[in-house]
Amino acid sequence: MPGYGTSDELEEVMRENEELRDQLRKRFVEQGERDIERLKKIVALEEEKRQLMLEEKKRVEREFCVMPHEYIKGMTQPVESCPTFKFALMDDAQFLPSREHDTDTGWDVRAAEEFTLKPFDHALIPLGFQMLVPQGWWLELRPRSSSHAKKNLHCLYGVIDEGYREQCYLSAQYIPPMHLISVPPDNYLKMEYGYNIPELVIERGERIGQVIPVRRQEMIVEEVSGAEFRRLSKERAGNRGGGLGSTG
């Protein structure tokens, strides 16, 4: 077993070992500090990248009118700009079309007057606003599904053109299911208007329809003769014939 010689030599070796440990400890500390600084830089770069992505997303939404759910679906197809539809309210602010959620397709519209309808009554329900449609657009006026499912209110689809300036109306008819209509048991034909038939009350301010903005499409209208039509149909191999239900 080798010896270290004198006590002075042993102390020298121990001192050298201690210095070596101190150097290694200092090196580890310095390396740890460098790692921490490196991690801080990585975190700062990731945060900067995230902020740049958020700013870019906002820019795209602002310039191209892309809704957040369209990012999720990968539907970031730019359009020229978000159309601005200007509404002049006939009464109060509740008649301004609105949406419950940003992802809703339609803007709800409300009845500007109260109506009481008997079965099969038809009504033109004012919506409480006039509007200016931007050039190249129109509004599709649709019923709300709940109006039909819960109230048996059947509404017509409407087209509000760019040039229309008057108050808007929803055309609706109350058609309840026959099982809700009570008739004399002896003779169905004796049923009179209003005989034990439930009425429908549409309250003022009630949501009854929705409007959806649509970009107007153009088309060229050209008249052709019957012979020309048959020739073109033959070239297109479109001599299907038939009509409603012709394909089964």
Steps between C-alpha positions, in 0.01 A plus 500: 500500500663823390560768760501877472824544686510775755203682645593809299468300178162368617376849573618613156306223329189578702531867413533418132193276520303776670605751233396253233159455666462878520582534133252228407231656724561842345487350153168327574355824641614697196360234267169508687485878474571479127225238462257721689583797279460283193159383621397860568594594144304204362193598704535864387528394136193273532302784657609739226400243238161455668440877506594527132257219415221674695570830325501327161173326581340830599632662183349226286167524684501876458597504133328186377209468744587145607315374806686301771311175426617526139858471621408177673338364185780623276263725306709816491389609156539879475224724375530864407354628827226440751179654363340773709121492507355823640170482688263786579289386796131587502478484879758382753836325486364149556401484132861517384582150364728314739665164558522294817844365405776614265482165320128534418425531129188714529417823684169475688219744418202580723132579468442874529129452584294251699281265297227254595446245226225248456583178316579554132521878550769670294688803624763742375702558815703826505858458612555855619773618267593636161845439365763578242653190343862542380562483129525148365318338795149398602340357812323167522211511746445157652272356767641380830468126550356551849216715360379200302579227752360676807233733359393339171576830330579444132707781348592572141858544393560858396748688284593853605663661200767767497252758373226439762457796736168444681433326831564127487227245572487127563216317327363229731201269538379317810425135413452284811486119479149365450506313831506838678177608330180398676201444269144379557510119513183452293603691191847624409352744251324685781830636624474877501777754492631535854318198646713381796815571303814612684625845406862594458631815665815657358634747752670826415877452507476123450764346272317363196753489215859550397688678224810368324726718282562360151725626223298567185583283200482618141396306193462563129150438363495398134206384289548207260263332256350157560724350233808659656396373843460144371838517329672627811326239715615224265857629512485500878340155505232646721188350341380363831141613479262448786431745778409482868574149622628385163811342658309311767 
